[in-house]
Amino acid sequence: MIKKIAWEAFKNTGDINMYLELKQIEDIEEKLDNNTLQQEKLINQEEITDISNNKYTTN
């Protein structure tokens, strides 16, 4: 979506810097999304490990 906005801004203004700045924002958002997914996977793995470890304990 941001890429489309950036492209339209460039077409309307001819300012390549506007396009590049908006493209950088898009790249940052993508990295944040990827980081969030990686953190969620790590949390899920830790939860599975915790469950597995508790499965074998006796009271």
Secondary structure as a PSIPRED ss2 file (coil, helix, strand):
# PSIPRED VFORMAT (PSIPRED V4.0)

   1 M C   1.000  0.000  0.000
   2 I H   0.000  1.000  0.000
   3 K H   0.000  1.000  0.000
   4 K H   0.000  1.000  0.000
   5 I H   0.000  1.000  0.000
   6 A H   0.000  1.000  0.000
   7 W H   0.000  1.000  0.000
   8 E H   0.000  1.000  0.000
   9 A H   0.000  1.000  0.000
  10 F H   0.000  1.000  0.000
  11 K H   0.000  1.000  0.000
  12 N H   0.000  1.000  0.000
  13 T H   0.000  1.000  0.000
  14 G C   1.000  0.000  0.000
  15 D C   1.000  0.000  0.000
  16 I H   0.000  1.000  0.000
  17 N H   0.000  1.000  0.000
  18 M H   0.000  1.000  0.000
  19 Y H   0.000  1.000  0.000
  20 L H   0.000  1.000  0.000
  21 E H   0.000  1.000  0.000
  22 L H   0.000  1.000  0.000
  23 K H   0.000  1.000  0.000
  24 Q H   0.000  1.000  0.000
  25 I H   0.000  1.000  0.000
  26 E H   0.000  1.000  0.000
  27 D H   0.000  1.000  0.000
  28 I H   0.000  1.000  0.000
  29 E H   0.000  1.000  0.000
  30 E H   0.000  1.000  0.000
  31 K H   0.000  1.000  0.000
  32 L H   0.000  1.000  0.000
  33 D H   0.000  1.000  0.000
  34 N H   0.000  1.000  0.000
  35 N H   0.000  1.000  0.000
  36 T H   0.000  1.000  0.000
  37 L H   0.000  1.000  0.000
  38 Q H   0.000  1.000  0.000
  39 Q H   0.000  1.000  0.000
  40 E H   0.000  1.000  0.000
  41 K H   0.000  1.000  0.000
  42 L H   0.000  1.000  0.000
  43 I H   0.000  1.000  0.000
  44 N H   0.000  1.000  0.000
  45 Q H   0.000  1.000  0.000
  46 E H   0.000  1.000  0.000
  47 E H   0.000  1.000  0.000
  48 I H   0.000  1.000  0.000
  49 T H   0.000  1.000  0.000
  50 D H   0.000  1.000  0.000
  51 I H   0.000  1.000  0.000
  52 S H   0.000  1.000  0.000
  53 N H   0.000  1.000  0.000
  54 N H   0.000  1.000  0.000
  55 K H   0.000  1.000  0.000
  56 Y C   1.000  0.000  0.000
  57 T C   1.000  0.000  0.000
  58 T C   1.000  0.000  0.000
  59 N C   1.000  0.000  0.000
